[in-house]
Amino acid sequence: MKLLLILLVLFSTVALGFQNKTFDFVPPTQNTDGSPLADTEIASYNIFCNDTLLGNVVNTGGTNTWTSPDGSLPPGIYQCHATTVAMMRRNLIRATA
């Protein structure tokens, strides 16, 4: 009976440790050179925790949140950050004849 009780407590502790975690982040407003960065220039954000890419959030111009998938962040301490993925800029070249 004691073994069953210990196993139930252990299982519930492990199961609770793998809950989803939600992160809120503020998007950048300037480039690294100090020039302004418009929200329309941002395609998405890559989410990294301990230098491992865990997800991508498409920029909708609204709330910037990301929820980890089940099991991607087991119990522990993490350093997480978001990086910006810029929109593709097309250089238009005019052909002259």
Backbone bond lengths (Angstrom), bond angles and torsions (degrees), N, CA, C in turn:
res aa  C-N    CA-C-N  psi(-1)  N-CA   C-N-CA  omega(-1)  CA-C   N-CA-C  phi
1 M - - - 1.448 - - 1.530 110.57 -
2 K 1.361 116.26 -41.52 1.465 119.37 178.87 1.528 110.63 -62.56
3 L 1.331 116.84 -39.19 1.459 120.66 -179.91 1.526 110.68 -63.47
4 L 1.318 117.39 -41.85 1.458 121.29 178.81 1.521 110.90 -62.50
5 L 1.321 117.19 -42.60 1.460 121.76 179.28 1.532 110.60 -63.99
6 I 1.326 117.01 -42.99 1.468 121.31 179.12 1.528 110.26 -63.57
7 L 1.332 117.61 -42.65 1.460 120.79 179.31 1.527 111.55 -64.58
8 L 1.331 117.87 -39.47 1.463 120.80 177.96 1.521 111.29 -64.17
9 V 1.324 117.53 -42.44 1.462 121.28 178.61 1.526 109.92 -65.11
10 L 1.319 118.21 -43.77 1.457 122.36 179.15 1.528 110.65 -61.99
11 F 1.329 117.93 -45.61 1.459 121.37 -179.82 1.522 111.20 -62.66
12 S 1.326 118.01 -42.96 1.461 119.86 -178.59 1.525 110.69 -66.91
13 T 1.320 118.37 -34.58 1.462 121.48 178.02 1.523 110.59 -66.64
14 V 1.309 117.11 -44.59 1.462 121.11 179.76 1.526 109.94 -65.91
15 A 1.313 118.21 -43.23 1.459 121.50 -178.83 1.525 110.89 -63.59
16 L 1.316 117.50 -39.46 1.456 120.53 179.92 1.525 111.79 -68.89
17 G 1.321 118.14 -26.65 1.452 120.99 -177.87 1.518 114.10 -70.57
18 F 1.322 117.73 -20.52 1.461 121.25 -176.27 1.526 112.73 -101.55
19 Q 1.313 117.82 34.31 1.458 120.83 177.16 1.525 109.96 -74.93
20 N 1.331 115.36 156.96 1.467 120.02 175.54 1.519 109.61 -66.45
21 K 1.311 116.04 146.52 1.461 121.58 176.86 1.518 107.79 -122.37
22 T 1.336 116.42 136.30 1.460 121.61 -178.31 1.516 109.92 -109.81
23 F 1.331 115.85 133.95 1.457 122.57 179.52 1.522 109.07 -116.96
24 D 1.310 116.73 136.19 1.464 123.11 171.63 1.520 107.10 -108.08
25 F 1.322 117.21 140.75 1.456 119.30 178.48 1.518 110.13 -142.79
26 V 1.322 115.22 155.44 1.463 122.39 179.29 1.523 107.70 -102.43
27 P 1.331 117.57 123.99 1.463 119.08 -179.27 1.521 111.47 -69.89
28 P 1.326 117.14 153.41 1.468 120.32 179.63 1.525 111.21 -68.54
29 T 1.318 115.63 154.91 1.470 120.86 178.36 1.523 111.87 -116.20
30 Q 1.346 116.62 -3.49 1.461 118.86 177.98 1.520 110.23 -146.20
31 N 1.323 114.52 155.83 1.461 121.69 176.54 1.524 109.09 -77.34
32 T 1.320 116.67 170.78 1.466 120.36 -179.89 1.517 112.48 -64.01
33 D 1.340 117.64 -22.77 1.471 120.00 177.79 1.532 112.36 -86.66
34 G 1.342 117.29 1.78 1.457 121.35 177.87 1.515 114.77 94.15
35 S 1.322 117.81 -9.87 1.466 120.14 179.03 1.531 109.88 -72.20
36 P 1.340 117.44 151.20 1.465 120.13 -177.73 1.524 112.53 -63.70
37 L 1.314 115.94 145.61 1.462 122.85 177.21 1.522 107.70 -119.04
38 A 1.316 116.45 109.63 1.467 121.15 179.95 1.522 110.00 -75.56
39 D 1.328 115.84 146.52 1.460 121.01 178.74 1.528 111.15 -58.79
40 T 1.316 116.91 -30.19 1.467 121.09 -179.45 1.527 112.82 -71.28
41 E 1.332 117.74 -12.29 1.467 121.46 178.28 1.529 112.19 -88.86
42 I 1.338 116.87 -5.69 1.465 121.18 -177.15 1.522 109.22 -101.12
43 A 1.335 116.68 121.16 1.465 121.40 178.80 1.523 110.92 -83.86
44 S 1.334 116.11 -45.03 1.459 120.31 -176.63 1.524 109.69 -165.14
45 Y 1.316 115.15 -179.27 1.465 122.40 178.90 1.524 108.18 -129.76
46 N 1.324 117.10 135.35 1.459 121.95 171.93 1.518 107.95 -94.30
47 I 1.330 116.82 134.40 1.458 122.45 -179.59 1.526 108.70 -104.67
48 F 1.324 116.14 122.21 1.464 122.97 178.77 1.524 109.43 -116.70
49 C 1.311 116.99 139.76 1.464 122.46 169.84 1.520 106.93 -130.84
50 N 1.330 115.60 125.31 1.471 121.78 -175.44 1.529 110.81 51.13
51 D 1.333 115.93 44.50 1.467 124.19 176.86 1.526 114.54 64.39
52 T 1.334 118.12 17.00 1.456 122.18 176.21 1.522 108.77 -111.13
53 L 1.334 116.80 126.56 1.459 120.98 178.17 1.524 108.87 -69.35
54 L 1.336 115.83 119.87 1.460 120.17 -178.67 1.521 113.55 -109.43
55 G 1.324 117.79 -20.46 1.455 117.88 -177.53 1.510 112.68 -173.68
56 N 1.323 114.55 174.46 1.456 122.56 179.05 1.519 107.77 -137.26
57 V 1.326 116.37 134.92 1.461 122.63 179.40 1.521 107.76 -116.11
58 V 1.316 117.18 121.28 1.461 121.52 177.21 1.520 108.32 -73.85
59 N 1.322 116.51 134.40 1.459 121.57 179.65 1.522 109.41 -74.67
60 T 1.331 116.11 115.67 1.464 120.88 178.11 1.515 111.09 -107.13
61 G 1.331 116.97 -0.65 1.450 120.74 -177.80 1.513 112.32 79.81
62 G 1.307 117.84 3.76 1.461 122.11 -179.25 1.512 111.24 -108.57
63 T 1.316 115.67 -141.11 1.458 122.04 -179.96 1.518 109.57 -67.54
64 N 1.311 116.29 136.33 1.459 121.46 -179.88 1.519 108.95 -104.78
65 T 1.325 115.33 95.77 1.458 121.42 178.28 1.521 108.96 -133.31
66 W 1.320 114.64 156.44 1.457 121.57 175.96 1.512 107.70 -141.80
67 T 1.321 116.92 134.44 1.460 122.03 177.04 1.515 108.24 -113.31
68 S 1.324 115.61 127.72 1.464 120.19 -178.00 1.523 110.37 -68.40
69 P 1.329 117.10 142.63 1.463 119.83 174.14 1.525 110.04 -67.83
70 D 1.329 116.75 156.36 1.466 120.76 178.41 1.521 110.78 -54.40
71 G 1.317 116.24 131.29 1.451 121.79 174.78 1.508 115.94 82.87
72 S 1.336 118.74 -5.22 1.462 118.81 -177.97 1.524 111.98 -77.89
73 L 1.319 117.56 -23.29 1.467 121.43 178.57 1.525 109.96 -129.19
74 P 1.333 117.18 85.06 1.459 119.03 175.62 1.527 109.77 -65.91
75 P 1.322 118.23 168.34 1.468 120.28 -178.86 1.523 111.34 -51.73
76 G 1.318 116.11 137.88 1.456 121.31 -179.93 1.507 110.95 158.69
77 I 1.321 115.91 -174.56 1.459 122.67 178.91 1.523 107.51 -109.36
78 Y 1.326 116.44 131.02 1.458 121.82 -176.18 1.519 110.56 -129.27
79 Q 1.324 115.83 147.65 1.461 122.21 169.38 1.521 105.56 -109.14
80 C 1.330 115.93 113.46 1.459 120.70 -175.54 1.521 110.44 -116.01
81 H 1.318 115.47 148.05 1.460 120.64 176.38 1.528 109.38 -151.66
82 A 1.324 114.57 161.58 1.462 121.20 177.89 1.522 108.64 -116.01
83 T 1.314 116.07 139.24 1.462 120.73 174.26 1.524 108.44 -114.65
84 T 1.312 116.23 151.46 1.460 121.94 -177.43 1.521 110.80 -90.13
85 V 1.322 115.85 135.74 1.459 122.12 173.11 1.523 105.93 -107.90
86 A 1.331 116.16 116.14 1.470 121.13 -174.86 1.521 111.42 -79.56
87 M 1.329 114.45 154.61 1.464 120.72 173.44 1.521 107.98 -65.95
88 M 1.318 116.34 149.74 1.464 120.40 175.79 1.522 108.28 -73.55
89 R 1.302 115.89 130.09 1.460 120.31 175.85 1.513 107.88 -102.59
90 R 1.298 115.15 131.44 1.467 119.35 179.91 1.514 109.05 -103.44
91 N 1.298 115.07 127.49 1.464 120.27 174.86 1.518 107.81 -88.76
92 L 1.300 114.60 117.25 1.458 118.87 180.00 1.519 109.06 -87.28
93 I 1.297 115.69 125.27 1.464 121.28 179.69 1.521 107.43 -111.56
94 R 1.305 115.51 123.65 1.458 119.91 179.87 1.525 108.61 -90.34
95 A 1.294 114.07 124.96 1.469 118.98 176.98 1.517 108.78 -86.38
96 T 1.289 115.41 132.99 1.472 119.19 177.35 1.517 109.30 -108.04
97 A 1.307 115.15 141.12 1.465 119.07 -179.12 1.508 109.95 -116.08
